[in-house]
Amino acid sequence: MKRIAESELILNSRGAVYHLDLLPHELADTIITVGDPDRVAQVSRQFDSVEVKQQHREFVTHTGYVGTKRISVVSTGIGTDNIDIVWNELDALVNINLSTRTINPTLSSLKIVRIGTCGGLQGYIDVDDFVVGTHGIGLDNLLNYYRLEQTDEEDLLLQQFVTQTQLNSQFSSPYLCAASVGLLKHFVAGFHQGITVTCPGFYGPQGRVLRLGLRQPDLVDALTKFNYGPYKVVNFEMETSAMYGLSRLLGHAAVSLNVVVANRVTKKFSKNASAAVDSLIALVLEQLAQIKA
């Protein structure tokens, strides 16, 4: 088995993966990811017990129990570049022997659920509503560095998206990946379902205008109007497409759940986003505790 060089898989002084500062036994195989490091404690205070607390830079991890279910909550920071770091290091913790630097002969699969916030793109979705991304469309370019193979259905859906929105190679080469069906089925009641678009920024890439003009000023309208069969874009944010694509490539199950804090069609903004996130956290923990290993 080929050894992975020190320059490729970086470990710190205690032998932990560099960015997350985690050792394999400190990570559960059911994981909640959040963008905001402060949201880790917001999740873990609903645990029955916490056994591990680690932090390095914006990457905070708490591992503990809800009943008999062991769960880790990990902050990723903002953006798909951070998802690239977190997903590869999570995978390394369960599928690479850190002592020998070789890939394990038997691979393990993680269950990963994102709890995030997003912008709503349909007028019927109110602020503080919950959205689950059935698919992630990436405008960020990250998965174009990997060998992501899309299904025929995904290829057709992506072609329709590019044709209707005109978000083509002058911006990036969009890619698409579906959520894990095995996890998605646990988050149906109480959720709006649809496509989540992942953007490479918060202002211009999400159609916001402060002092700079935009190359595509009708971006929000283009995303809102997209329709192909049962598919429509319901929200956008900055992480989902990368987590879906990397999870497929690495053999993990992932689903992205978001609280709508801003509706970009109705121009409304949440008055108590933290309370809505708390409600989503409680719902997610209840569902995860019931999923058999």
C-alpha positions as CSV (number, residue, x, y, z in Angstrom):
1,M,0.0,0.0,0.0
2,K,1.4,3.4,-1.0
3,R,2.4,5.6,1.8
4,I,1.0,9.2,1.8
5,A,3.8,11.8,2.2
6,E,4.0,14.2,5.1
7,S,3.5,17.1,2.6
8,E,0.2,15.7,1.5
9,L,-1.4,14.6,4.8
10,I,-0.2,17.1,7.4
11,L,-0.3,16.0,11.0
12,N,0.4,18.1,14.1
13,S,2.6,17.4,17.0
14,R,0.1,15.1,18.7
15,G,-0.4,13.2,15.5
16,A,-3.8,14.7,14.8
17,V,-5.0,15.9,11.4
18,Y,-3.7,19.5,11.0
19,H,-6.7,21.8,10.5
20,L,-9.3,19.9,12.6
21,D,-6.8,18.9,15.3
22,L,-8.6,15.6,15.8
23,L,-7.5,12.0,16.4
24,P,-9.7,9.2,15.1
25,H,-11.2,8.2,18.5
26,E,-12.3,11.8,19.0
27,L,-14.7,11.7,16.0
28,A,-18.1,10.0,15.9
29,D,-19.4,8.4,12.7
30,T,-22.5,10.6,12.8
31,I,-21.5,14.2,12.3
32,I,-23.3,17.6,12.2
33,T,-21.5,20.4,10.5
34,V,-22.1,24.1,11.0
35,G,-20.5,27.1,9.5
36,D,-20.2,29.3,12.6
37,P,-17.7,28.1,15.3
38,D,-20.0,29.5,18.0
39,R,-22.9,27.3,16.7
40,V,-21.0,24.2,17.8
41,A,-21.8,25.0,21.4
42,Q,-25.3,25.9,20.4
43,V,-25.7,22.3,19.2
44,S,-23.8,20.5,21.9
45,R,-25.7,22.2,24.7
46,Q,-28.6,20.0,23.6
47,F,-26.4,16.8,24.0
48,D,-26.9,14.7,27.1
49,S,-23.1,14.6,27.6
50,V,-19.9,16.0,25.9
51,E,-16.7,14.0,26.0
52,V,-14.4,15.8,23.5
53,K,-13.8,19.5,22.9
54,Q,-11.2,20.5,20.3
55,Q,-10.4,23.8,18.5
56,H,-7.9,24.9,15.9
57,R,-8.5,28.2,14.0
58,E,-12.2,28.3,13.0
59,F,-12.5,24.5,13.3
60,V,-14.3,23.6,16.5
61,T,-15.4,20.0,17.4
62,H,-17.5,18.7,20.2
63,T,-18.2,15.0,20.5
64,G,-20.8,13.6,22.8
65,Y,-24.0,11.7,23.2
66,V,-27.8,12.1,22.6
67,G,-29.1,9.1,24.4
68,T,-27.0,6.3,23.2
69,K,-26.2,7.9,19.8
70,R,-22.6,9.3,19.6
71,I,-22.5,12.5,17.6
72,S,-19.8,15.0,16.6
73,V,-20.5,18.6,15.7
74,V,-17.8,20.3,13.6
75,S,-17.6,23.9,12.4
76,T,-16.4,24.4,8.9
77,G,-16.2,28.1,8.6
78,I,-17.7,29.7,5.4
79,G,-17.2,28.5,1.9
80,T,-16.5,25.5,-0.3
81,D,-12.7,25.9,0.2
82,N,-13.2,25.1,3.9
83,I,-15.5,22.2,3.0
84,D,-12.6,20.8,1.0
85,I,-10.4,20.9,4.0
86,V,-13.0,19.5,6.5
87,W,-14.3,16.7,4.3
88,N,-10.8,15.4,3.4
89,E,-9.7,15.5,7.0
90,L,-12.9,13.8,8.3
91,D,-12.4,11.1,5.7
92,A,-8.7,10.7,6.7
93,L,-9.7,10.2,10.3
94,V,-11.8,7.1,9.4
95,N,-10.2,5.8,6.2
96,I,-6.4,6.4,6.6
97,N,-4.1,4.9,9.2
98,L,-2.4,8.0,10.5
99,S,0.5,6.0,11.9
100,T,1.5,4.2,8.7
101,R,0.0,6.9,6.4
102,T,-1.7,4.2,4.3
103,I,-5.4,3.8,3.2
104,N,-7.3,1.3,5.3
105,P,-8.2,-1.9,3.5
106,T,-11.8,-1.6,4.6
107,L,-13.4,1.8,4.2
108,S,-15.9,3.4,6.5
109,S,-18.8,5.7,5.7
110,L,-19.8,8.7,7.7
111,K,-23.3,10.3,8.1
112,I,-23.0,14.0,7.8
113,V,-25.8,16.6,8.3
114,R,-25.2,20.3,7.7
115,I,-27.2,22.7,9.9
116,G,-26.9,26.1,8.2
117,T,-28.6,29.4,7.3
118,C,-29.4,30.5,3.8
119,G,-31.3,32.9,1.5
120,G,-34.7,31.8,0.3
121,L,-35.4,32.1,-3.5
122,Q,-39.2,31.4,-3.6
123,G,-41.8,33.8,-2.3
124,Y,-43.8,31.1,-0.6
125,I,-40.9,30.1,1.7
126,D,-41.0,32.4,4.7
127,V,-38.1,33.5,6.9
128,D,-37.4,30.9,9.7
129,D,-38.7,28.1,7.5
130,F,-36.6,25.0,7.0
131,V,-35.2,23.9,3.6
132,V,-33.5,20.6,2.6
133,G,-31.4,20.5,-0.5
134,T,-32.3,17.5,-2.7
135,H,-29.5,18.6,-5.0
136,G,-26.6,21.0,-4.8
137,I,-25.6,23.0,-7.8
138,G,-22.1,24.5,-7.4
139,L,-21.1,27.8,-8.9
140,D,-17.9,27.7,-6.9
141,N,-15.7,25.5,-9.2
142,L,-14.3,23.2,-6.4
143,L,-15.5,19.9,-7.7
144,N,-14.1,20.6,-11.1
145,Y,-10.7,19.8,-9.5
146,Y,-12.0,16.3,-8.8
147,R,-13.3,13.5,-10.9
148,L,-17.0,13.9,-10.1
149,E,-19.2,11.7,-12.3
150,Q,-22.8,12.9,-12.6
151,T,-25.7,10.6,-13.4
152,D,-27.6,11.0,-16.6
153,E,-30.5,12.7,-14.7
154,E,-28.0,15.1,-13.1
155,D,-26.4,15.9,-16.4
156,L,-29.8,16.7,-17.9
157,L,-30.9,18.8,-15.0
158,L,-27.6,20.7,-15.1
159,Q,-27.9,21.4,-18.8
160,Q,-31.4,22.8,-18.2
161,F,-30.0,25.0,-15.4
162,V,-27.2,26.4,-17.5
163,T,-29.6,27.0,-20.4
164,Q,-32.2,28.8,-18.4
165,T,-29.9,30.9,-16.1
166,Q,-27.1,31.5,-18.6
167,L,-24.6,30.9,-15.7
168,N,-22.0,29.4,-18.0
169,S,-18.2,29.4,-18.3
170,Q,-17.8,33.2,-18.0
171,F,-18.6,32.6,-14.3
172,S,-17.5,29.0,-13.7
173,S,-18.5,25.5,-14.9
174,P,-21.4,24.6,-12.7
175,Y,-21.6,21.1,-11.3
176,L,-24.5,19.2,-9.7
177,C,-24.8,16.4,-7.1
178,A,-27.7,14.9,-5.3
179,A,-28.1,14.5,-1.5
180,S,-27.9,11.1,0.1
181,V,-31.3,9.5,-0.3
182,G,-30.7,7.5,2.9
183,L,-30.4,10.7,4.9
184,L,-32.9,12.8,2.9
185,K,-35.8,10.5,3.8
186,H,-35.4,11.5,7.5
187,F,-36.0,15.2,6.8
188,V,-39.2,15.5,4.9
189,A,-42.0,16.7,7.3
190,G,-41.5,20.3,8.1
191,F,-39.1,21.0,5.2
192,H,-39.3,22.7,1.9
193,Q,-37.5,20.5,-0.7
194,G,-35.6,21.7,-3.7
195,I,-32.3,22.6,-5.3
196,T,-29.7,24.5,-3.3
197,V,-27.3,26.6,-5.3
198,T,-23.9,27.1,-3.7
199,C,-22.2,30.5,-4.5
200,P,-18.5,31.4,-4.2
201,G,-19.3,34.6,-2.2
202,F,-21.9,36.5,-0.2
203,Y,-22.3,39.8,-2.0
204,G,-21.9,39.9,-5.8
205,P,-22.1,36.1,-6.2
206,Q,-25.5,36.2,-4.5
207,G,-26.7,39.2,-6.4
208,R,-26.3,41.8,-3.7
209,V,-25.4,45.3,-4.7
210,L,-23.5,47.7,-2.4
211,R,-21.1,49.9,-4.4
212,L,-20.1,47.5,-7.2
213,G,-22.0,46.8,-10.4
214,L,-22.8,43.1,-11.2
215,R,-22.1,41.2,-14.4
216,Q,-25.4,39.4,-14.0
217,P,-27.7,41.8,-12.2
218,D,-30.8,39.6,-12.7
219,L,-29.1,36.6,-10.9
220,V,-31.8,36.2,-8.2
221,D,-34.6,36.4,-10.7
222,A,-32.9,33.8,-12.9
223,L,-32.5,31.4,-10.1
224,T,-36.0,31.9,-8.8
225,K,-37.6,31.4,-12.2
226,F,-35.6,28.2,-13.0
227,N,-38.0,25.3,-13.4
228,Y,-37.6,21.8,-14.9
229,G,-40.2,19.2,-14.2
230,P,-40.5,18.9,-10.4
231,Y,-37.2,20.7,-9.9
232,K,-36.8,24.4,-8.8
233,V,-34.2,26.3,-6.9
234,V,-35.4,27.0,-3.4
235,N,-32.3,28.6,-1.7
236,F,-28.7,29.5,-2.0
237,E,-25.8,29.5,0.4
238,M,-22.0,28.7,0.3
239,E,-21.3,25.1,1.2
240,T,-23.8,22.5,0.0
241,S,-22.6,21.5,-3.5
242,A,-19.1,20.8,-2.2
243,M,-20.3,18.6,0.7
244,Y,-22.6,16.6,-1.7
245,G,-19.9,16.1,-4.3
246,L,-17.1,15.2,-1.9
247,S,-19.3,12.9,0.1
248,R,-20.2,11.0,-3.1
249,L,-16.6,10.7,-4.1
250,L,-15.4,9.6,-0.6
251,G,-18.3,7.2,0.0
252,H,-20.1,9.2,2.8
253,A,-23.8,10.2,3.2
254,A,-24.6,13.8,3.4
255,V,-27.7,16.1,3.5
256,S,-27.8,19.9,3.9
257,L,-30.5,21.5,6.1
258,N,-30.9,25.3,6.3
259,V,-32.9,27.9,8.1
260,V,-34.0,30.7,5.7
261,V,-32.9,33.9,7.4
262,A,-33.4,36.1,4.4
263,N,-36.0,35.8,1.6
264,R,-34.4,37.5,-1.4
265,V,-37.8,37.6,-3.3
266,T,-39.9,39.2,-0.5
267,K,-36.9,41.1,1.0
268,K,-37.7,39.9,4.5
269,F,-35.1,39.1,7.1
270,S,-35.5,36.9,10.2
271,K,-36.1,38.7,13.5
272,N,-34.9,35.8,15.6
273,A,-32.7,33.5,13.5
274,S,-31.0,32.0,16.6
275,A,-34.3,30.7,17.9
276,A,-35.1,29.2,14.5
277,V,-31.7,27.5,14.4
278,D,-32.3,26.1,17.9
279,S,-35.5,24.5,16.6
280,L,-33.8,23.0,13.7
281,I,-31.0,21.6,15.9
282,A,-33.6,20.0,18.2
283,L,-35.3,18.4,15.2
284,V,-32.1,17.1,13.7
285,L,-30.9,15.6,17.0
286,E,-34.2,13.9,17.5
287,Q,-34.0,12.4,14.0
288,L,-30.4,11.4,14.2
289,A,-30.9,9.6,17.6
290,Q,-33.5,7.3,15.8
291,I,-31.2,6.3,12.9
292,K,-29.7,2.9,13.5
293,A,-26.0,2.6,12.9
